[in-house]
Amino acid sequence: MSSKENCRTELRAAIRQLSDRCLYSATKWAAEQLVGIEQDPEKFTPANTRFQRGSSSIRRRFRTSEVTSTPIAGISYVSTPALEEDEAVDGDFYFLAKSYFDCRDYRRAHHVLRNQTGKKSVFLRCYALYLAGEKRKEEEMIELEGPLGKGDVVNRELASLDRDLSILRKNGMIDPFGLYLYGLVLKEKGNLNLARTVLVESVNSYPWNWNAWSELQSTCSTIEILNSLNLSNHWMKDFFLASACHELRMHNESLSKYEYLQGIFGFSNYIQAQIAKVQYSLREFEQVEVIFEELLRNDPYRVEDMDMYSNVLYAKECFSALSYLAHRVFTTDKYRPESCCIIGNYYSLKGQHEKSVIYFKRALKLNKNYLSAWTLMGHEYVEMKNTPAAVDAYRRAVDINPCDYRAWYGLGQAYEMTGMTFYALHYFKKSVFLQPNDARLWIAMAQCYETDQLRMLEEAIKCYKRAANCNDTEAIALYQLAKLHIELGRPEEAAFYYKKDLERMEAEERESQHMVEALLFLANHCRAHKRFEEAEIYCSRVLDYSGPVSSMNYAFSEKKRQRVSFEVLEQENPASLPWMLSICLPDAPVLKGLQIFFPLQILRQTEREYHNCDIADADAEELLLICLTWCLL
């Protein structure tokens, strides 16, 4: 049997068992991975591909013989799920309890199974009691604090569940699902070490419950804790490690593990979405956009993870694509938190920040622990200059996930707006620790160091250097490095960074507003070092610049301009050339940069001498080149 067939057999059995225990999210996850396994082309016709499958072809695909165990070779050291069932003991009561559970009557389900002793019934009874406590907790929080309140209400059933499940574990009368629930209860009570131990027992005994893996991941806050886990060798462990590496910001390791898993689960939408998340963390927005477009083609009614896609479209300012996505999720399921966040992003991109906040609040009413909504709402409050509300939103996001660098960055921005530079720097440091590959965070830190309160320019230079090495897409770092080195009296270093900035602009085929400043500085720098040919090249590039200074030509068409001839330029005192250029082109923005070449006393000396002379019609760029060349010689 091939490894793919092993995975299919295990997942089919696991789906039935997870569904019987009402672990619906774990069931959905397992079913998605089952369908994501690539079919053997020798056994299946083209009609059975993921792009061309109908209901009949799906039924044909699952007519395979069941296998009770998985060979050790190569794929798993855990047998295929074959748990001891107890339907003969309390099956009728279990069916009734499960029907109540499916209708969200958790108390009734718990009551029906109060005297049942089978492991399956014990798990569902305890699970129903846990969810009943969670439901009551939510109701109390809304009653006391409102839908977005931050209360200290706890699940009142945790104590009794902890006591009962602990006894069952000590007596060896608990199954892997009971261990999962016990670990969940311990985590809710704050006993992370014991919770981690119990959850490891659960996944080692039954590795197909993705819920248990997810809870175990939430207890691993450091790489050291992750490496200390004693996990059995199974392909589900690779899924766990890939996800855990992403959460711990080991993005390259996570990406390699997901790519390895694609060898078996080549059509898994889950893996594609996770790869998109990793690429998003690496700020590879082009690749993220391609992946999400493919996901929507394969699963057009998908809402899960689409809020991240909307973030990419927002960052790229793709109005039409974001509008289409917002309309799509609105017609699919408008009362999903992801849908509300996507619509909120759409209104934010349109500049309607008040309406955007309304939708983020709606997302939080549906799920008040929805991290993205708190962070994005904080961004909107920053745009609205409502700093206290922004700080509150960011702090709620940090409470939910202390590893969310965006919330820490938002806190830094909010405190920077209020002039509290030291607080801002503290939060920027936290964000850059969590996301060291984001140039924006390093630039924000550098700008804090540049403020009048700190004036720590050497630290600012270090931050800008890190930003330049982190793919600074906004092209801020190199220019700021040049400016800081000028301020510190280091012309050689300034020239180096100006050159790098120019090289980058050439490579990206763009012209920045700082290009003229860089060219003029480099021309002056070369003149000071008697590299006149190189200086002339930089001056010629100033003339080729098609940005704001290209409007200089219009000055020669106005009748009120003073007129002189090129013969005057050649015969009279050359010291007057700067002044003549200034009266010919008084409105040209480039003149502000030319002031570095012309001492003020020369301008004053020649103003009276050439006030009444004529300038013949000439090309503005030619005159400018003559003046620049003279200045450099």
C-alpha positions as CSV (number, residue, x, y, z in Angstrom):
1,M,0.0,0.0,0.0
2,S,1.4,3.4,-0.9
3,S,1.7,6.2,1.6
4,K,-1.1,8.1,0.0
5,E,-3.4,5.1,0.4
6,N,-2.4,4.9,4.1
7,C,-3.3,8.5,4.6
8,R,-6.7,8.0,2.9
9,T,-7.6,5.0,5.0
10,E,-6.6,6.8,8.2
11,L,-8.5,9.9,7.4
12,R,-11.7,8.1,6.4
13,A,-11.8,6.3,9.7
14,A,-10.9,9.5,11.6
15,I,-13.7,11.5,9.9
16,R,-16.4,9.1,11.2
17,Q,-15.0,9.0,14.7
18,L,-14.5,12.8,15.0
19,S,-18.0,13.4,13.6
20,D,-19.5,10.9,16.1
21,R,-18.0,13.0,18.9
22,C,-19.3,16.3,17.5
23,L,-15.8,17.7,16.9
24,Y,-17.0,19.4,13.7
25,S,-14.0,21.6,13.0
26,A,-11.6,18.7,13.3
27,T,-13.9,16.7,11.0
28,K,-13.9,19.4,8.4
29,W,-10.1,19.7,8.5
30,A,-9.7,15.9,8.1
31,A,-12.1,15.8,5.2
32,E,-10.4,18.7,3.4
33,Q,-7.1,16.8,3.7
34,L,-8.7,13.6,2.5
35,V,-9.9,15.3,-0.7
36,G,-6.6,17.1,-1.0
37,I,-4.7,13.8,-1.5
38,E,-3.7,13.5,-5.2
39,Q,-5.3,10.6,-6.9
40,D,-3.4,7.9,-8.7
41,P,-3.9,8.6,-12.5
42,E,-3.8,4.8,-13.2
43,K,-6.7,4.1,-11.0
44,F,-9.0,7.1,-11.6
45,T,-10.4,8.7,-14.8
46,P,-10.0,12.4,-15.6
47,A,-13.5,13.0,-14.5
48,N,-12.4,12.4,-10.9
49,T,-10.0,15.3,-10.7
50,R,-10.7,18.1,-8.2
51,F,-11.7,20.4,-11.0
52,Q,-14.2,18.0,-12.7
53,R,-15.9,16.0,-9.9
54,G,-19.6,15.5,-9.5
55,S,-21.5,13.7,-6.8
56,S,-21.4,10.4,-8.6
57,S,-17.7,10.5,-9.1
58,I,-17.2,11.3,-5.4
59,R,-19.1,8.2,-4.5
60,R,-17.0,6.1,-6.8
61,R,-13.8,7.4,-5.3
62,F,-14.7,6.3,-1.8
63,R,-15.6,2.7,-2.7
64,T,-12.3,1.2,-1.3
65,S,-11.8,-1.5,1.1
66,E,-11.0,-0.6,4.7
67,V,-7.7,-1.5,6.3
68,T,-7.4,-1.9,10.0
69,S,-3.8,-0.9,10.5
70,T,-1.0,1.0,8.9
71,P,2.4,-0.5,8.2
72,I,5.3,1.0,10.0
73,A,7.4,1.6,6.9
74,G,7.8,5.2,6.1
75,I,4.7,6.9,7.1
76,S,3.3,6.2,10.6
77,Y,4.0,4.5,13.9
78,V,0.4,4.8,15.0
79,S,-2.2,2.4,13.9
80,T,-5.2,3.5,11.9
81,P,-8.0,4.8,14.2
82,A,-9.8,1.8,15.6
83,L,-11.2,2.9,19.0
84,E,-13.2,0.7,21.2
85,E,-16.8,1.7,20.7
86,D,-19.6,1.4,23.3
87,E,-22.8,1.6,21.3
88,A,-23.9,-1.7,22.7
89,V,-23.8,-0.3,26.2
90,D,-25.4,3.1,25.9
91,G,-25.8,3.6,22.1
92,D,-29.5,4.7,22.3
93,F,-28.9,7.3,24.9
94,Y,-25.8,8.5,23.0
95,F,-27.9,9.0,19.8
96,L,-30.4,11.1,21.8
97,A,-27.7,13.1,23.4
98,K,-25.9,13.7,20.1
99,S,-29.2,15.0,18.6
100,Y,-29.5,17.4,21.5
101,F,-25.9,18.5,21.1
102,D,-26.4,19.1,17.3
103,C,-29.3,21.4,18.3
104,R,-27.1,23.3,20.8
105,D,-29.1,22.0,23.7
106,Y,-25.9,21.2,25.7
107,R,-27.5,20.9,29.1
108,R,-30.0,18.4,27.8
109,A,-27.2,16.4,26.2
110,H,-25.2,16.4,29.4
111,H,-28.3,15.3,31.4
112,V,-29.2,12.4,29.1
113,L,-25.6,10.9,29.5
114,R,-25.4,11.5,33.3
115,N,-25.4,7.7,34.1
116,Q,-23.6,6.4,31.0
117,T,-20.1,4.9,31.6
118,G,-18.7,4.3,28.1
119,K,-15.7,6.4,27.1
120,K,-17.5,7.9,24.2
121,S,-20.5,8.9,26.2
122,V,-18.3,10.3,29.0
123,F,-16.5,12.5,26.5
124,L,-19.7,13.9,25.0
125,R,-21.2,14.4,28.4
126,C,-18.1,16.4,29.6
127,Y,-17.8,18.2,26.2
128,A,-21.5,19.3,26.3
129,L,-21.0,20.6,29.9
130,Y,-17.9,22.6,28.8
131,L,-19.8,24.2,25.9
132,A,-22.8,24.9,28.1
133,G,-20.4,26.8,30.4
134,E,-18.9,28.7,27.5
135,K,-22.3,29.7,26.3
136,R,-23.3,31.0,29.7
137,K,-20.0,32.9,30.0
138,E,-20.7,34.7,26.7
139,E,-24.2,35.6,27.9
140,E,-22.9,37.0,31.2
141,M,-20.3,39.1,29.5
142,I,-22.8,40.6,27.2
143,E,-25.1,41.3,30.1
144,L,-22.4,42.9,32.2
145,E,-20.1,44.7,29.7
146,G,-21.9,44.6,26.3
147,P,-20.9,42.6,23.2
148,L,-17.4,44.1,23.1
149,G,-16.9,44.2,26.9
150,K,-13.7,43.1,28.6
151,G,-15.0,41.3,31.7
152,D,-13.5,38.8,34.1
153,V,-16.3,36.2,33.6
154,V,-15.1,32.6,33.6
155,N,-16.6,29.3,32.6
156,R,-18.2,28.1,35.8
157,E,-18.0,24.4,34.8
158,L,-14.2,24.3,34.6
159,A,-13.7,23.3,38.3
160,S,-16.0,20.3,38.1
161,L,-14.7,19.3,34.7
162,D,-11.1,19.5,36.0
163,R,-12.0,17.3,39.0
164,D,-13.9,14.6,37.0
165,L,-11.4,14.4,34.2
166,S,-8.4,14.3,36.5
167,I,-9.9,11.2,38.3
168,L,-10.7,9.5,35.0
169,R,-7.1,10.1,33.9
170,K,-5.6,8.7,37.1
171,N,-7.8,5.6,36.8
172,G,-7.0,5.1,33.2
173,M,-10.6,5.4,32.1
174,I,-10.2,8.2,29.7
175,D,-9.7,8.0,25.9
176,P,-7.7,10.4,23.7
177,F,-10.7,12.7,23.2
178,G,-11.2,13.0,26.9
179,L,-7.5,13.9,27.2
180,Y,-8.0,16.6,24.6
181,L,-10.9,18.0,26.6
182,Y,-8.9,17.8,29.8
183,G,-6.0,19.7,28.2
184,L,-8.4,22.3,27.0
185,V,-9.8,22.8,30.5
186,L,-6.3,23.0,32.1
187,K,-5.3,25.6,29.5
188,E,-8.4,27.7,30.3
189,K,-7.5,27.5,34.0
190,G,-3.9,28.7,33.2
191,N,-2.1,25.4,34.0
192,L,-0.1,25.4,30.8
193,N,2.6,22.9,31.8
194,L,0.1,20.1,32.7
195,A,-2.1,21.1,29.8
196,R,0.8,20.6,27.5
197,T,1.6,17.2,28.9
198,V,-2.0,16.0,28.6
199,L,-2.4,17.2,25.1
200,V,0.9,15.4,24.1
201,E,-0.7,12.2,25.5
202,S,-3.8,12.9,23.4
203,V,-2.1,13.5,20.1
204,N,0.3,10.6,20.6
205,S,-2.6,8.2,21.2
206,Y,-4.8,9.7,18.5
207,P,-3.0,12.0,16.1
208,W,-5.9,12.7,13.7
209,N,-7.7,15.2,16.0
210,W,-6.5,18.6,14.6
211,N,-8.2,20.4,17.5
212,A,-5.8,18.8,19.9
213,W,-2.8,19.8,17.8
214,S,-4.1,23.4,17.7
215,E,-4.5,23.6,21.4
216,L,-1.1,22.1,21.9
217,Q,0.4,24.7,19.6
218,S,-1.2,27.5,21.6
219,T,0.8,26.3,24.6
220,C,4.1,26.5,22.8
221,S,5.2,30.1,23.1
222,T,8.9,29.5,22.5
223,I,11.1,27.3,20.2
224,E,12.6,25.7,23.3
225,I,9.1,24.5,24.4
226,L,8.4,23.2,20.9
227,N,11.6,21.2,20.8
228,S,11.0,19.7,24.2
229,L,7.8,18.0,23.1
230,N,8.0,14.2,23.0
231,L,5.8,13.5,19.9
232,S,5.3,10.2,18.1
233,N,6.4,10.0,14.5
234,H,3.4,10.5,12.3
235,W,2.5,12.6,9.3
236,M,0.2,14.7,11.4
237,K,3.2,15.8,13.3
238,D,4.5,17.5,10.1
239,F,1.3,19.6,9.9
240,F,1.7,20.6,13.5
241,L,5.3,21.5,13.2
242,A,4.7,23.5,10.0
243,S,1.9,25.5,11.7
244,A,4.0,26.0,14.9
245,C,7.0,27.2,13.1
246,H,4.9,29.8,11.4
247,E,3.5,31.0,14.7
248,L,7.0,31.2,16.1
249,R,8.2,33.3,13.1
250,M,10.3,30.5,11.6
251,H,8.9,31.2,8.2
252,N,11.4,29.5,6.0
253,E,11.2,26.3,8.1
254,S,7.4,26.4,7.9
255,L,7.4,26.9,4.2
256,S,9.7,24.0,3.6
257,K,7.5,21.7,5.7
258,Y,4.3,22.7,3.8
259,E,6.1,22.1,0.5
260,Y,7.1,18.7,1.7
261,L,3.5,17.9,2.7
262,Q,2.3,18.9,-0.8
263,G,4.0,15.7,-2.0
264,I,1.1,13.8,-0.6
265,F,-1.6,16.4,-0.2
266,G,-1.0,18.1,-3.5
267,F,-4.6,19.4,-3.8
268,S,-5.1,20.5,-0.2
269,N,-6.7,24.0,0.0
270,Y,-5.6,24.2,3.6
271,I,-1.9,23.8,2.7
272,Q,-2.3,26.4,0.0
273,A,-3.8,28.8,2.4
274,Q,-1.1,28.2,5.0
275,I,1.6,28.8,2.4
276,A,-0.2,32.1,1.6
277,K,-0.1,33.0,5.3
278,V,3.7,32.3,5.5
279,Q,4.3,34.4,2.3
280,Y,2.2,37.1,3.8
281,S,4.4,37.2,6.9
282,L,7.4,37.4,4.5
283,R,5.6,40.3,2.7
284,E,5.6,38.5,-0.6
285,F,2.3,40.0,-1.6
286,E,2.5,39.1,-5.3
287,Q,2.7,35.4,-4.5
288,V,0.0,35.7,-1.8
289,E,-2.3,37.2,-4.4
290,V,-1.7,34.5,-6.9
291,I,-2.4,31.7,-4.3
292,F,-5.7,33.3,-3.1
293,E,-6.9,33.8,-6.7
294,E,-6.3,30.1,-7.3
295,L,-8.1,29.2,-4.0
296,L,-11.1,31.2,-5.1
297,R,-11.2,29.5,-8.5
298,N,-11.2,26.1,-6.8
299,D,-13.5,27.1,-4.0
300,P,-15.6,30.1,-5.1
301,Y,-17.6,30.2,-1.9
302,R,-14.7,30.2,0.5
303,V,-14.7,32.8,3.2
304,E,-12.1,31.4,5.5
305,D,-8.7,33.3,5.3
306,M,-10.1,35.7,2.7
307,D,-9.7,38.6,5.1
308,M,-5.9,38.1,4.7
309,Y,-6.4,38.4,0.9
310,S,-8.3,41.6,1.5
311,N,-5.3,42.9,3.5
312,V,-3.1,42.3,0.5
313,L,-5.5,44.0,-1.9
314,Y,-5.7,46.9,0.5
315,A,-1.9,47.2,0.7
316,K,-1.7,47.2,-3.1
317,E,-4.6,49.6,-3.4
318,C,-6.5,47.3,-5.7
319,F,-9.9,49.1,-5.6
320,S,-11.7,47.0,-8.1
321,A,-10.4,43.6,-6.8
322,L,-11.2,44.5,-3.2
323,S,-14.7,45.7,-4.2
324,Y,-15.3,42.5,-6.1
325,L,-14.1,40.4,-3.1
326,A,-16.3,42.4,-0.7
327,H,-19.4,41.9,-2.8
328,R,-18.6,38.2,-3.2
329,V,-18.3,37.4,0.5
330,F,-21.3,39.6,1.3
331,T,-23.5,37.5,-1.0
332,T,-22.0,34.3,0.3
333,D,-22.2,34.9,4.1
334,K,-22.3,38.5,5.3
335,Y,-22.5,37.5,9.0
336,R,-19.1,36.0,9.2
337,P,-16.3,37.9,11.0
338,E,-14.1,37.5,7.9
339,S,-16.8,39.0,5.7
340,C,-17.2,42.0,7.9
341,C,-13.4,42.6,8.0
342,I,-13.2,42.4,4.2
343,I,-16.0,45.0,3.9
344,G,-14.3,47.1,6.5
345,N,-11.1,47.1,4.5
346,Y,-13.1,48.1,1.4
347,Y,-14.5,51.2,3.1
348,S,-11.2,52.0,4.6
349,L,-9.5,52.0,1.2
350,K,-12.3,54.4,0.1
351,G,-11.5,56.7,3.0
352,Q,-14.8,56.1,4.8
353,H,-13.2,55.3,8.1
354,E,-16.3,55.7,10.2
355,K,-18.2,53.2,8.2
356,S,-15.2,50.9,8.2
357,V,-15.2,51.0,12.1
358,I,-18.9,49.9,12.0
359,Y,-18.0,46.7,10.1
360,F,-15.1,45.9,12.3
361,K,-17.3,46.3,15.4
362,R,-19.8,44.0,13.7
363,A,-17.1,41.4,13.2
364,L,-16.2,41.6,16.9
365,K,-19.8,41.2,17.9
366,L,-19.8,37.9,16.0
367,N,-16.4,36.9,17.5
368,K,-14.9,39.2,20.1
369,N,-11.7,37.3,20.0
370,Y,-11.2,37.9,16.3
371,L,-7.7,39.3,16.3
372,S,-7.6,41.0,12.9
373,A,-10.7,43.0,13.6
374,W,-9.2,44.6,16.8
375,T,-6.0,45.5,15.0
376,L,-7.7,46.9,11.9
377,M,-10.1,48.9,14.0
378,G,-7.1,50.4,15.8
379,H,-5.7,51.4,12.4
380,E,-9.0,53.1,11.6
381,Y,-9.0,55.0,14.8
382,V,-5.5,56.2,14.1
383,E,-6.7,57.5,10.8
384,M,-9.5,59.3,12.6
385,K,-7.0,60.8,15.1
386,N,-8.9,59.0,17.9
387,T,-5.9,58.0,19.8
388,P,-7.5,56.7,23.1
389,A,-9.8,54.4,21.1
390,A,-6.9,53.2,19.0
391,V,-4.8,52.4,22.0
392,D,-7.7,50.4,23.5
393,A,-8.3,48.4,20.3
394,Y,-4.6,47.6,20.0
395,R,-4.4,46.5,23.7
396,R,-7.3,44.2,23.2
397,A,-5.5,42.6,20.2
398,V,-2.4,42.2,22.3
399,D,-4.4,40.5,25.1
400,I,-5.7,38.0,22.6
401,N,-2.3,37.3,21.0
402,P,0.8,38.8,22.5
403,C,2.7,37.7,19.4
404,D,0.8,39.9,17.0
405,Y,3.4,42.4,15.8
406,R,0.8,44.6,14.1
407,A,-0.9,45.4,17.3
408,W,2.4,46.4,19.0
409,Y,3.3,48.5,15.9
410,G,-0.1,50.2,16.1
411,L,0.5,51.0,19.8
412,G,3.8,52.6,18.9
413,Q,2.1,54.7,16.2
414,A,-0.6,55.8,18.6
415,Y,1.8,56.9,21.2
416,E,4.0,58.6,18.6
417,M,1.0,60.7,17.6
418,T,0.6,61.9,21.1
419,G,4.3,62.9,21.3
420,M,5.2,60.1,23.9
421,T,8.3,59.1,22.1
422,F,9.7,56.8,24.8
423,Y,6.5,54.7,24.9
424,A,6.4,54.6,21.1
425,L,9.9,53.4,20.9
426,H,9.2,50.7,23.5
427,Y,6.3,49.3,21.5
428,F,8.2,49.5,18.2
429,K,10.9,47.5,19.7
430,K,8.4,44.8,20.7
431,S,7.0,44.7,17.2
432,V,10.4,44.5,15.5
433,F,11.4,41.6,17.8
434,L,8.3,39.7,16.6
435,Q,8.7,40.6,12.9
436,P,12.4,41.4,12.3
437,N,12.0,41.2,8.5
438,D,9.6,44.1,8.1
439,A,11.3,47.3,7.0
440,R,8.4,49.5,8.1
441,L,9.1,48.6,11.8
442,W,12.8,49.5,11.6
443,I,11.9,52.8,9.9
444,A,9.4,53.6,12.6
445,M,12.1,52.9,15.3
446,A,14.6,55.1,13.4
447,Q,12.2,58.0,13.2
448,C,11.7,57.8,17.0
449,Y,15.5,58.0,17.5
450,E,15.6,61.1,15.2
451,T,13.1,63.0,17.2
452,D,14.2,66.1,19.2
453,Q,13.5,64.2,22.5
454,L,16.1,61.5,21.7
455,R,18.4,62.7,18.9
456,M,20.1,59.3,18.9
457,L,21.3,59.5,15.3
458,E,23.7,56.6,15.4
459,E,20.9,54.3,16.6
460,A,18.7,55.7,13.8
461,I,21.4,54.8,11.3
462,K,21.5,51.2,12.6
463,C,17.7,50.9,12.2
464,Y,17.7,52.4,8.7
465,K,20.5,49.9,7.7
466,R,18.3,47.0,8.9
467,A,15.4,48.5,7.0
468,A,17.5,48.7,3.8
469,N,18.4,45.0,4.2
470,C,14.7,44.0,4.6
471,N,13.4,45.0,1.2
472,D,12.3,48.5,1.9
473,T,9.6,48.8,-0.7
474,E,8.8,52.4,0.2
475,A,12.4,53.4,-0.6
476,I,12.9,55.5,2.6
477,A,15.9,53.9,4.3
478,L,18.7,54.7,1.8
479,Y,17.6,58.3,1.4
480,Q,17.4,58.8,5.1
481,L,20.8,57.2,5.6
482,A,22.3,59.7,3.2
483,K,20.6,62.6,5.0
484,L,21.8,61.5,8.4
485,H,25.4,61.1,7.3
486,I,25.3,64.6,5.8
487,E,24.0,65.9,9.2
488,L,26.9,64.1,10.9
489,G,29.4,65.5,8.5
490,R,30.2,62.3,6.7
491,P,30.1,63.2,2.9
492,E,31.7,59.9,1.8
493,E,29.0,57.8,3.5
494,A,26.3,60.1,2.3
495,A,27.6,59.8,-1.3
496,F,27.6,56.0,-1.0
497,Y,24.0,55.8,0.1
498,Y,22.9,58.4,-2.5
499,K,24.5,56.2,-5.2
500,K,22.7,53.1,-3.9
501,D,19.4,55.0,-3.9
502,L,20.0,56.1,-7.5
503,E,20.9,52.6,-8.5
504,R,17.7,51.3,-6.9
505,M,15.6,53.9,-8.7
506,E,17.2,52.9,-12.0
507,A,16.6,49.2,-11.4
508,E,12.9,49.9,-10.5
509,E,12.6,52.3,-13.4
510,R,11.1,55.0,-11.3
511,E,11.9,58.7,-10.5
512,S,11.6,59.8,-7.0
513,Q,11.3,63.3,-5.7
514,H,14.7,62.9,-4.1
515,M,16.5,62.1,-7.3
516,V,17.4,65.8,-8.0
517,E,18.7,66.2,-4.5
518,A,20.9,63.1,-4.8
519,L,22.2,64.0,-8.3
520,L,23.1,67.5,-7.1
521,F,24.9,66.3,-4.0
522,L,26.8,63.7,-6.0
523,A,27.8,66.4,-8.6
524,N,29.0,68.7,-5.8
525,H,30.8,65.8,-4.1
526,C,32.6,64.9,-7.3
527,R,33.5,68.5,-7.9
528,A,35.1,68.7,-4.5
529,H,37.2,65.7,-5.3
530,K,38.1,67.0,-8.8
531,R,36.2,64.2,-10.6
532,F,34.8,66.7,-13.1
533,E,33.7,64.2,-15.8
534,E,31.7,62.3,-13.3
535,A,30.2,65.5,-12.0
536,E,29.2,66.6,-15.5
537,I,27.4,63.3,-15.9
538,Y,25.4,63.9,-12.8
539,C,24.5,67.4,-14.0
540,S,23.3,66.0,-17.3
541,R,21.1,63.6,-15.5
542,V,19.5,66.5,-13.7
543,L,18.5,67.9,-17.1
544,D,17.1,64.5,-18.1
545,Y,14.9,64.3,-15.0
546,S,11.2,64.3,-16.0
547,G,9.8,64.9,-12.6
548,P,8.7,68.2,-11.0
549,V,11.7,70.3,-12.4
550,S,10.7,69.5,-16.0
551,S,8.5,72.7,-15.9
552,M,11.6,74.9,-16.0
553,N,11.3,75.4,-19.8
554,Y,8.2,77.5,-19.5
555,A,10.2,80.3,-17.9
556,F,11.7,81.3,-21.3
557,S,8.3,81.9,-22.9
558,E,7.3,84.7,-20.6
559,K,7.8,88.3,-21.9
560,K,8.7,89.8,-18.6
561,R,11.9,87.7,-18.3
562,Q,15.2,89.4,-18.6
563,R,17.0,88.6,-21.9
564,V,20.8,88.2,-22.4
565,S,22.7,86.4,-25.1
566,F,25.2,83.5,-24.9
567,E,27.9,86.0,-26.1
568,V,27.4,87.8,-22.8
569,L,27.8,84.5,-20.9
570,E,31.1,83.9,-22.7
571,Q,32.6,87.5,-22.5
572,E,31.5,88.9,-19.2
573,N,32.4,87.9,-15.6
574,P,31.5,84.3,-15.1
575,A,30.6,85.0,-11.5
576,S,27.4,86.5,-12.7
577,L,26.1,83.3,-14.3
578,P,24.3,82.1,-11.2
579,W,22.4,85.3,-10.9
580,M,21.4,85.2,-14.6
581,L,20.2,81.7,-14.2
582,S,18.2,82.7,-11.3
583,I,16.4,85.6,-13.1
584,C,15.8,83.4,-16.1
585,L,14.4,80.5,-14.1
586,P,13.2,81.9,-10.8
587,D,10.3,79.4,-10.4
588,A,12.3,76.3,-11.3
589,P,12.4,74.0,-8.3
590,V,15.9,72.8,-9.1
591,L,17.3,76.2,-8.2
592,K,16.9,75.4,-4.5
593,G,19.3,72.5,-5.0
594,L,21.7,74.7,-7.1
595,Q,22.2,77.1,-4.1
596,I,24.8,74.7,-2.8
597,F,27.1,75.7,-5.7
598,F,26.7,79.5,-5.6
599,P,28.0,81.5,-2.6
600,L,25.5,84.2,-1.5
601,Q,28.0,87.0,-1.9
602,I,28.5,86.2,-5.6
603,L,24.8,86.4,-6.1
604,R,24.6,89.8,-4.4
605,Q,27.7,91.1,-6.3
606,T,26.4,90.4,-9.7
607,E,22.7,91.3,-9.3
608,R,23.2,95.0,-9.9
609,E,25.7,94.5,-12.8
610,Y,23.4,92.4,-15.0
611,H,20.0,93.7,-14.0
612,N,19.4,95.4,-17.3
613,C,21.1,93.2,-19.8
614,D,19.3,91.2,-22.6
615,I,19.2,87.4,-22.8
616,A,18.6,86.0,-26.2
617,D,16.1,83.2,-26.7
618,A,17.8,80.0,-25.9
619,D,17.0,76.5,-24.8
620,A,16.6,76.4,-21.0
621,E,18.3,73.1,-20.6
622,E,21.3,74.2,-22.6
623,L,21.7,77.3,-20.5
624,L,21.4,75.3,-17.3
625,L,24.0,72.8,-18.5
626,I,26.4,75.7,-19.3
627,C,26.0,77.2,-15.9
628,L,26.4,73.8,-14.1
629,T,29.5,73.0,-16.1
630,W,31.1,76.3,-15.3
631,C,30.4,75.9,-11.6
632,L,32.0,72.5,-11.6
633,L,35.1,73.7,-13.4
